[in-house]
Amino acid sequence: MTQKRTLDLDKVLAKATEMIESRGLSEMTMPNLAKALGVRSQSLYHYVKNRSQLLSLVAASRIRLLYQDLLKQLVGLSGHEALFKFADVVRDRLLEDQALATLLYHVDEFSDDLEVVKEVVKILDLGDQLQVDTEHVVSQHALVGAVLGYVFLDRFIDGQEKVESPQEAEENYHEMIWRLVSPNVQQSNA
């Protein structure tokens, strides 16, 4: 009697995420994923068309988790407090979630995937909904871009000789965000 496999899309995505986090994006191949799941490579194609679609689905699921985390953490906040919390949650999630950070860094590999674009737009729209005096605030696009750039540099130098302590990194990060959301206030404090 043969044993029936209980493989499903959620298990495929979970294992792919685990592999990206532990082995890196280049090692997340369909044959490696099949081996890790204990199935033949052909079995994976019942769930995804190809590696690109698989990475898109993983990226969309990780971005969706970030969005859900933002919703929870932003409840009851408004103004600059909400904007700082938004930036902190995005930064913290990207520093913790190796798969999300890696996939966003390589988003050009699947940037035409509507599901990924939809999830990113939801996050940008959420940021736009924060009640902030927009007269002195840069666009959400610029804010998220600055957060991503800062995080990618943090990740790039991770494990190297640090140029700043974790506390300095946090302070410098908040200073950057403050300059983006209140440049006129910042200039008057100088």
Residue pairs with C-beta under 8 A, 6 or more apart in sequence:
5 39
5 43
7 37
7 39
7 43
7 47
8 47
9 47
9 48
9 57
11 37
12 33
12 37
12 44
12 47
12 48
12 54
13 54
13 57
13 58
13 61
15 33
15 36
15 37
16 28
16 33
16 54
16 55
16 58
17 58
17 61
17 62
17 99
18 36
19 27
19 28
19 32
19 33
19 36
20 28
20 58
20 98
20 99
20 102
20 103
21 97
21 98
21 99
23 32
24 102
25 55
25 102
25 103
25 106
28 51
28 55
29 51
30 41
30 44
30 50
30 51
30 54
31 41
33 44
33 54
34 40
34 41
34 43
34 44
37 43
37 44
44 54
48 54
48 57
52 109
52 110
52 113
53 110
53 113
55 103
55 106
55 109
55 110
56 110
56 113
56 115
56 116
57 115
58 99
58 103
59 100
59 103
59 104
59 107
59 110
59 113
59 116
59 119
60 113
60 115
60 116
60 118
60 119
62 97
62 99
62 100
62 103
63 100
63 104
63 116
63 119
63 120
63 123
64 119
65 93
65 97
65 100
66 89
66 90
66 93
66 97
66 100
66 123
67 119
67 122
67 123
67 126
69 89
69 93
70 86
70 89
70 90
70 123
70 126
71 126
73 85
73 89
74 82
74 85
74 86
74 89
74 126
74 130
77 85
77 130
78 130
78 131
78 132
79 130
79 131
79 132
79 133
80 132
80 181
80 182
82 130
82 131
82 132
83 127
83 130
83 132
83 137
83 143
83 177
83 181
84 174
84 177
84 181
86 126
86 127
86 130
87 143
87 147
87 173
87 177
90 123
90 144
90 147
90 148
90 151
91 147
91 150
91 151
91 173
93 100
94 100
94 101
94 104
94 147
94 148
94 151
94 155
95 101
95 151
95 154
95 155
101 151
101 152
101 155
104 148
105 152
107 116
110 116
111 117
123 144
124 140
124 141
124 144
127 140
127 143
127 144
128 140
132 181
136 181
136 182
136 183
136 184
136 185
137 143
137 180
137 181
137 182
138 180
138 181
142 180
143 177
143 180
143 181
146 176
146 177
146 180
147 177
150 173
150 176
154 169
157 163
162 169
164 172
178 186
179 186
